[in-house]
Amino acid sequence: MKKLALLFAGLSLFVATGCNNDDDTPVEAPLVGVWQPLKEVITTIETGEQPISDLITYTDCQKQSRWRFNTEVVGKRTEWNDTATPGQCAISSDRNFNYTYDKSEKTIQIKYQGTVEPSNGKVITLNETTLNLAIREETSDPTVYKTRTYTFKRIPQ
């Protein structure tokens, strides 16, 4: 009976401590890479009003677009869109940018070449396959807050 009690105590101790892993902190994937936009949500909030969100699902042509974040804190955003000819796609814009990403705060600042003010945003989700990036849009009305949240899929290189 004494051996059974010791065995039970040992198993209880193993269960209590053996399965506790303090290394369960999620490992964040790098932002560096090539990302394919899948959709975006535009959210507008006016002071004292309920938020209004609009989902924009991208066409097959728009899904050919790419955002490249390089290790040198520079990147390139290539936008594809439908043309007047049905079934054909073409590049509608190709813009270089510089960016800073604060991993601990999950904030990002993107400054496109030729623009004065940078775009400020927040990385909502970042893992091996998915990036959700919320970019704040400046409005002329200080009582209106607007964000554009992009959902991306990582393109393996």
C-alpha positions as CSV (number, residue, x, y, z in Angstrom):
1,M,0.0,0.0,0.0
2,K,2.9,2.3,0.8
3,K,4.4,1.7,-2.7
4,L,1.0,2.5,-4.3
5,A,0.8,5.8,-2.3
6,L,4.4,6.7,-3.5
7,L,3.6,5.8,-7.0
8,F,0.4,7.9,-6.9
9,A,2.4,10.8,-5.4
10,G,5.1,10.5,-8.0
11,L,2.5,10.5,-10.8
12,S,0.8,13.5,-9.4
13,L,4.0,15.4,-9.2
14,F,4.9,14.4,-12.8
15,V,1.5,15.6,-14.0
16,A,1.7,18.8,-12.1
17,T,5.1,19.8,-13.2
18,G,6.0,17.6,-16.2
19,C,3.5,19.2,-18.6
20,N,4.1,22.7,-17.6
21,N,6.2,24.3,-20.3
22,D,7.3,27.9,-19.7
23,D,8.6,28.1,-23.3
24,D,5.1,28.4,-24.7
25,T,5.6,32.0,-25.7
26,P,4.7,32.3,-29.4
27,V,7.6,32.8,-31.8
28,E,6.9,35.7,-34.2
29,A,7.7,35.1,-37.8
30,P,9.8,37.7,-39.6
31,L,8.1,40.5,-41.5
32,V,10.7,40.2,-44.2
33,G,9.4,38.4,-47.2
34,V,7.0,38.7,-50.1
35,W,3.3,39.0,-49.2
36,Q,0.2,38.5,-51.4
37,P,-2.8,40.7,-50.5
38,L,-6.1,38.7,-50.3
39,K,-8.6,41.3,-48.9
40,E,-8.9,44.5,-47.0
41,V,-11.3,46.0,-44.5
42,I,-11.9,49.7,-44.3
43,T,-13.2,50.8,-40.9
44,T,-14.4,54.3,-40.3
45,I,-15.2,55.6,-36.9
46,E,-16.8,59.1,-36.3
47,T,-16.7,60.5,-32.8
48,G,-19.8,59.3,-30.9
49,E,-20.9,56.9,-33.7
50,Q,-20.7,53.2,-34.2
51,P,-17.8,51.9,-36.4
52,I,-18.6,51.1,-40.1
53,S,-16.6,48.4,-41.8
54,D,-16.5,47.6,-45.5
55,L,-14.9,44.4,-46.7
56,I,-13.1,44.5,-50.1
57,T,-12.4,41.1,-51.5
58,Y,-9.7,41.2,-54.2
59,T,-10.1,39.9,-57.7
60,D,-7.8,37.3,-59.2
61,C,-5.9,40.2,-60.9
62,Q,-5.5,42.1,-57.6
63,K,-4.2,39.0,-55.9
64,Q,-1.2,39.1,-58.2
65,S,-0.1,42.2,-56.3
66,R,2.9,41.9,-54.0
67,W,4.3,43.7,-51.0
68,R,8.0,43.0,-50.5
69,F,9.6,43.8,-47.2
70,N,13.4,43.5,-47.5
71,T,16.0,43.2,-44.7
72,E,17.4,46.6,-45.5
73,V,14.2,48.2,-44.3
74,V,13.2,49.0,-47.9
75,G,10.4,47.5,-49.8
76,K,8.3,47.6,-52.9
77,R,4.6,47.5,-53.5
78,T,3.4,46.3,-56.9
79,E,-0.3,46.6,-57.6
80,W,-2.1,44.6,-60.3
81,N,-5.6,45.4,-61.6
82,D,-8.0,44.3,-64.2
83,T,-7.7,45.9,-67.7
84,A,-10.4,47.0,-70.1
85,T,-9.8,43.6,-71.9
86,P,-11.7,40.9,-69.9
87,G,-9.4,38.3,-68.3
88,Q,-6.3,40.4,-68.7
89,C,-4.3,41.9,-65.8
90,A,-1.7,44.7,-65.7
91,I,0.5,46.5,-63.2
92,S,-1.4,49.6,-62.1
93,S,1.4,51.0,-59.8
94,D,4.8,50.1,-58.6
95,R,6.0,52.0,-55.6
96,N,9.2,51.8,-53.5
97,F,9.1,52.5,-49.8
98,N,11.2,52.7,-46.6
99,Y,9.8,51.2,-43.4
100,T,10.6,50.9,-39.8
101,Y,9.1,48.0,-37.7
102,D,9.1,48.0,-33.9
103,K,8.7,44.3,-33.1
104,S,8.0,44.9,-29.4
105,E,5.3,47.4,-30.0
106,K,4.1,45.9,-33.3
107,T,4.1,49.3,-34.9
108,I,5.1,50.0,-38.5
109,Q,5.8,53.2,-40.4
110,I,5.9,53.1,-44.2
111,K,7.1,56.0,-46.2
112,Y,6.6,55.8,-50.0
113,Q,9.0,57.5,-52.3
114,G,7.7,60.9,-53.3
115,T,5.4,61.4,-50.3
116,V,5.9,63.7,-47.4
117,E,4.1,62.0,-44.6
118,P,4.6,58.4,-43.7
119,S,1.8,55.9,-43.2
120,N,1.5,54.6,-39.6
121,G,0.2,51.2,-38.8
122,K,0.1,48.2,-36.5
123,V,0.9,44.5,-37.2
124,I,-2.2,42.7,-35.9
125,T,-1.2,39.1,-36.9
126,L,2.2,37.9,-38.1
127,N,3.1,34.2,-38.4
128,E,4.7,32.0,-41.0
129,T,1.7,32.2,-43.4
130,T,-0.4,35.3,-42.5
131,L,0.1,39.0,-42.0
132,N,-2.7,41.3,-41.0
133,L,-1.6,44.9,-41.2
134,A,-3.8,47.8,-40.1
135,I,-2.7,51.2,-41.6
136,R,-4.2,54.4,-40.3
137,E,-5.4,56.8,-42.9
138,E,-5.2,60.5,-42.3
139,T,-8.5,62.3,-42.8
140,S,-9.2,66.0,-43.1
141,D,-11.8,65.8,-40.3
142,P,-10.3,65.3,-36.8
143,T,-13.5,63.6,-35.6
144,V,-13.1,60.8,-38.1
145,Y,-10.7,57.9,-37.6
146,K,-10.1,55.5,-40.5
147,T,-8.1,52.4,-40.8
148,R,-7.4,50.0,-43.7
149,T,-6.6,46.5,-42.6
150,Y,-4.9,44.3,-45.2
151,T,-4.8,40.5,-45.0
152,F,-1.8,38.9,-46.7
153,K,-0.5,35.4,-47.4
154,R,3.2,34.8,-47.4
155,I,4.6,33.8,-50.8
156,P,7.5,31.3,-50.4
157,Q,10.7,32.3,-52.1
